[in-house]
Amino acid sequence: MKKNQIIGFEPRERILEKARKYVDSLELFSQGSDRAIPLLLKAIKYADKDLKSEIIIFLGAFAKDEAPRIRKLVLKRLDEEAGSCLLELKEEIETLINDPNMEVKKGALEILKKNK
């Protein structure tokens, strides 16, 4: 009985590896931008924070036809970063909510309300 000879691979890892190569080499990107742009857009879904930012900046500079889509990605990225920053500042915001000054309390509550 023969075993299956198919070699498995991590599609995410391959996508991220190719994305890194495109971002690191403008020459490589230029040679295959018709394949690179869709791959880079797909890689955003799997990339870590740093690579995701690099891809967005790279596409913004070199993929003018994708500009509206890239702006949406930038806004989404900024929203994600604002949310994580908010979590990091939770204690400070809670302190401000307990402040005796009503204006300070209102300001702290507005921050929380905007970033639910």
C-alpha positions as CSV (number, residue, x, y, z in Angstrom):
1,M,0.0,0.0,0.0
2,K,1.5,3.4,-1.1
3,K,1.5,6.4,1.2
4,N,0.3,9.7,-0.1
5,Q,3.3,11.6,-1.5
6,I,1.7,15.1,-1.2
7,I,3.9,17.4,0.9
8,G,1.9,19.7,3.1
9,F,2.7,23.4,3.4
10,E,1.5,26.4,5.3
11,P,-0.2,28.7,2.8
12,R,-0.1,31.6,5.4
13,E,3.6,31.2,5.8
14,R,4.2,31.2,2.0
15,I,2.0,34.2,1.6
16,L,3.9,36.1,4.3
17,E,7.2,35.0,3.0
18,K,6.4,36.3,-0.5
19,A,4.9,39.5,0.9
20,R,8.1,40.2,2.8
21,K,10.1,39.7,-0.4
22,Y,8.0,42.1,-2.4
23,V,8.1,44.7,0.3
24,D,11.9,44.4,0.6
25,S,12.5,44.5,-3.2
26,L,11.0,47.2,-5.4
27,E,12.6,45.5,-8.4
28,L,10.8,42.2,-7.6
29,F,7.6,44.0,-7.1
30,S,8.0,45.9,-10.4
31,Q,8.6,42.7,-12.3
32,G,5.4,41.1,-11.0
33,S,3.1,43.8,-9.7
34,D,0.0,42.1,-11.3
35,R,0.6,39.2,-8.9
36,A,2.2,41.1,-6.1
37,I,-0.7,43.5,-5.3
38,P,-3.3,40.8,-4.7
39,L,-0.8,38.8,-2.7
40,L,0.1,41.8,-0.5
41,L,-3.6,42.6,0.0
42,K,-4.1,39.0,1.1
43,A,-1.0,39.0,3.3
44,I,-2.5,41.9,5.4
45,K,-5.0,39.5,6.8
46,Y,-2.2,37.2,8.2
47,A,0.7,39.7,8.9
48,D,1.9,40.8,12.3
49,K,1.5,44.5,13.2
50,D,4.9,45.6,11.8
51,L,4.6,43.8,8.4
52,K,1.0,44.9,8.1
53,S,2.1,48.5,8.4
54,E,4.9,48.0,6.0
55,I,2.6,46.5,3.4
56,I,0.0,49.3,3.7
57,I,2.7,51.9,3.3
58,F,4.3,50.1,0.4
59,L,1.0,49.7,-1.4
60,G,0.1,53.3,-0.8
61,A,3.3,54.3,-2.5
62,F,3.3,51.9,-5.4
63,A,-0.2,50.6,-6.1
64,K,-2.1,53.8,-7.0
65,D,-5.0,51.8,-8.6
66,E,-5.8,50.3,-5.2
67,A,-5.8,53.7,-3.4
68,P,-9.4,53.6,-2.1
69,R,-9.0,50.1,-0.8
70,I,-5.7,51.0,0.9
71,R,-7.2,54.0,2.6
72,K,-9.9,51.7,4.1
73,L,-7.1,49.4,5.3
74,V,-5.2,52.3,6.9
75,L,-8.3,53.5,8.7
76,K,-9.0,49.9,9.9
77,R,-5.4,49.7,11.1
78,L,-5.5,53.0,12.9
79,D,-8.8,51.9,14.6
80,E,-7.1,48.7,15.8
81,E,-4.1,50.6,17.1
82,A,-6.4,53.0,18.9
83,G,-8.2,50.1,20.6
84,S,-5.0,48.5,21.8
85,C,-3.7,51.9,23.0
86,L,-6.9,52.4,24.9
87,L,-6.5,49.0,26.7
88,E,-3.0,50.0,27.7
89,L,-4.3,53.3,29.1
90,K,-7.2,51.7,31.0
91,E,-5.9,52.4,34.5
92,E,-5.2,56.1,33.6
93,I,-8.7,56.5,32.2
94,E,-10.2,54.8,35.3
95,T,-8.3,57.3,37.5
96,L,-9.7,60.2,35.4
97,I,-13.3,58.8,35.8
98,N,-12.8,59.0,39.6
99,D,-11.5,62.5,39.4
100,P,-13.6,65.0,41.5
101,N,-13.8,67.5,38.6
102,M,-16.9,66.7,36.5
103,E,-15.3,68.0,33.3
104,V,-12.5,65.5,33.7
105,K,-15.0,62.7,34.3
106,K,-16.9,63.7,31.2
107,G,-13.8,63.7,29.1
108,A,-12.7,60.3,30.3
109,L,-16.2,58.9,29.6
110,E,-16.1,60.4,26.1
111,I,-12.9,58.6,25.4
112,L,-14.4,55.3,26.5
113,K,-17.6,56.0,24.6
114,K,-15.7,56.7,21.3
115,N,-13.6,53.6,21.5
116,K,-16.1,50.9,22.5
